[in-house]
Amino acid sequence: MAGWFTEGTTEEEFRLLGTRCSACGTVYFPREDGHCRNPGCAGGELAEVALSKRGTVWSCTDGRYRPPPPYVSDPAVPWVPYTLVAVELEAERMVVLGQAAPGVGVADLPVGSVVEVVPGVLDEDAAAGTVHTTWHWRPVAAEALS
């Protein structure tokens, strides 16, 4: 997922990365590096942009089963359910999917609530010493909204 989010940044600086067409302003996530896909645009330069850190919950659901490949999971490790979240980004008004942060469930994510993107772990291989990172969505506390 190289190029999909900032790496090596603090949690506060962490952002999803997209691209914006210089001709029509269309924003893409995941990034588009070939050409503007807007059929009404003659095309322009595509520049990397950091997307909104916050958004509102559009929908969410529980993932209560182990998905089939190509999802990475160790069958020797007990399955832990997770929550999938569809979030409408604050400025871009586009919906981005992702997992909720560990410990955050559907009951914590009412439609319309505010969430923020944070770094997360997709998979760890302790033997190889590798960690595959991703993004997660976490509720924003009411007092942080003011």
C-alpha positions as CSV (number, residue, x, y, z in Angstrom):
1,M,0.0,0.0,0.0
2,A,3.0,2.3,-0.6
3,G,1.9,5.8,-1.4
4,W,-1.6,5.4,0.1
5,F,-0.8,7.1,3.3
6,T,2.0,9.0,5.0
7,E,4.6,6.9,6.6
8,G,7.0,7.7,9.4
9,T,4.9,10.5,10.8
10,T,3.3,11.1,14.1
11,E,-0.3,10.0,14.7
12,E,-1.4,13.7,14.5
13,E,0.4,14.1,11.1
14,F,-0.8,10.8,9.7
15,R,-3.0,11.3,6.5
16,L,-4.3,9.3,3.6
17,L,-2.7,10.4,0.3
18,G,-4.6,11.0,-2.9
19,T,-4.0,12.9,-6.1
20,R,-5.7,16.0,-7.5
21,C,-6.1,16.9,-11.2
22,S,-4.7,20.4,-11.8
23,A,-7.2,21.0,-14.7
24,C,-10.5,20.0,-13.0
25,G,-9.7,19.6,-9.3
26,T,-11.0,16.0,-9.1
27,V,-9.4,14.2,-6.2
28,Y,-8.7,10.4,-6.3
29,F,-8.2,7.9,-3.5
30,P,-6.5,5.6,-3.9
31,R,-4.2,7.8,-5.9
32,E,-4.3,8.0,-9.6
33,D,-0.9,8.4,-11.3
34,G,-1.8,7.8,-14.9
35,H,-4.4,10.3,-16.1
36,C,-7.5,12.1,-14.9
37,R,-10.5,9.7,-15.1
38,N,-13.1,12.6,-15.1
39,P,-14.7,12.2,-18.6
40,G,-15.4,15.9,-18.8
41,C,-11.7,16.8,-18.3
42,A,-9.1,17.2,-21.0
43,G,-6.5,16.2,-18.3
44,G,-4.0,17.9,-16.3
45,E,-1.0,17.2,-14.0
46,L,-1.9,14.9,-11.1
47,A,-0.4,16.1,-7.8
48,E,-0.2,14.2,-4.5
49,V,-2.4,15.7,-1.8
50,A,-3.0,14.8,1.8
51,L,-6.6,14.1,2.4
52,S,-8.8,15.3,5.3
53,K,-7.8,13.7,8.7
54,R,-11.5,13.7,9.8
55,G,-14.8,12.7,8.3
56,T,-18.3,11.4,9.3
57,V,-19.4,7.9,9.5
58,W,-21.5,7.1,6.5
59,S,-22.0,3.4,7.3
60,C,-20.3,0.5,9.2
61,T,-20.6,-3.2,9.7
62,D,-19.0,-6.0,11.7
63,G,-16.6,-8.5,10.0
64,R,-17.3,-11.6,12.0
65,Y,-15.7,-14.2,9.8
66,R,-12.2,-14.9,8.5
67,P,-12.1,-13.6,4.9
68,P,-10.6,-15.8,2.2
69,P,-7.3,-15.0,0.4
70,P,-5.8,-12.7,-0.6
71,Y,-6.6,-11.3,2.9
72,V,-3.6,-12.0,5.1
73,S,-4.3,-13.9,8.3
74,D,-2.6,-16.7,10.1
75,P,-5.0,-19.7,10.5
76,A,-3.2,-20.7,13.7
77,V,-4.2,-17.4,15.4
78,P,-7.8,-17.2,16.6
79,W,-10.0,-15.0,14.5
80,V,-10.8,-11.6,16.0
81,P,-13.9,-9.7,14.6
82,Y,-13.3,-6.2,13.3
83,T,-15.5,-3.3,12.2
84,L,-15.5,-1.9,8.6
85,V,-16.3,1.8,8.3
86,A,-17.3,3.9,5.3
87,V,-16.3,7.5,6.1
88,E,-17.2,10.7,4.1
89,L,-14.1,12.8,4.2
90,E,-14.6,16.3,5.6
91,A,-13.2,18.4,2.7
92,E,-13.2,16.1,-0.2
93,R,-16.8,14.8,0.4
94,M,-15.7,11.3,-0.9
95,V,-16.4,8.1,0.9
96,V,-13.3,6.0,1.9
97,L,-13.5,2.5,3.4
98,G,-11.3,1.2,6.2
99,Q,-11.2,-0.7,9.4
100,A,-12.1,0.8,12.8
101,A,-9.3,1.0,15.3
102,P,-9.0,-2.1,17.5
103,G,-11.6,-2.2,20.2
104,V,-14.0,0.1,18.3
105,G,-17.2,-1.6,17.3
106,V,-20.4,-0.7,15.5
107,A,-22.0,0.6,18.7
108,D,-19.2,3.2,18.9
109,L,-19.8,4.5,15.3
110,P,-23.3,5.9,14.9
111,V,-24.0,7.2,11.4
112,G,-23.0,10.9,11.3
113,S,-20.4,10.6,14.1
114,V,-17.0,12.2,13.6
115,V,-14.0,9.9,13.2
116,E,-10.3,10.5,12.4
117,V,-7.8,8.5,10.5
118,V,-4.9,7.0,12.4
119,P,-2.1,4.5,11.6
120,G,-2.8,0.9,12.2
121,V,-1.2,-2.6,11.8
122,L,-2.5,-4.9,9.1
123,D,-0.1,-7.8,9.8
124,E,3.0,-8.5,11.8
125,D,5.6,-11.2,11.2
126,A,7.6,-11.4,14.4
127,A,10.0,-14.0,13.0
128,A,10.9,-11.8,10.0
129,G,10.6,-8.6,12.1
130,T,8.2,-7.0,9.6
131,V,5.1,-4.9,10.3
132,H,2.6,-4.1,7.5
133,T,0.8,-0.9,8.2
134,T,-2.5,0.4,7.1
135,W,-5.0,3.1,8.3
136,H,-7.8,2.8,10.9
137,W,-10.8,5.0,11.8
138,R,-11.2,6.1,15.4
139,P,-14.1,8.1,17.0
140,V,-13.2,11.7,17.9
141,A,-14.2,12.6,21.4
142,A,-16.9,15.3,21.7
143,E,-14.6,17.6,23.6
144,A,-12.1,17.5,20.8
145,L,-14.7,18.7,18.3
146,S,-15.0,22.2,20.0
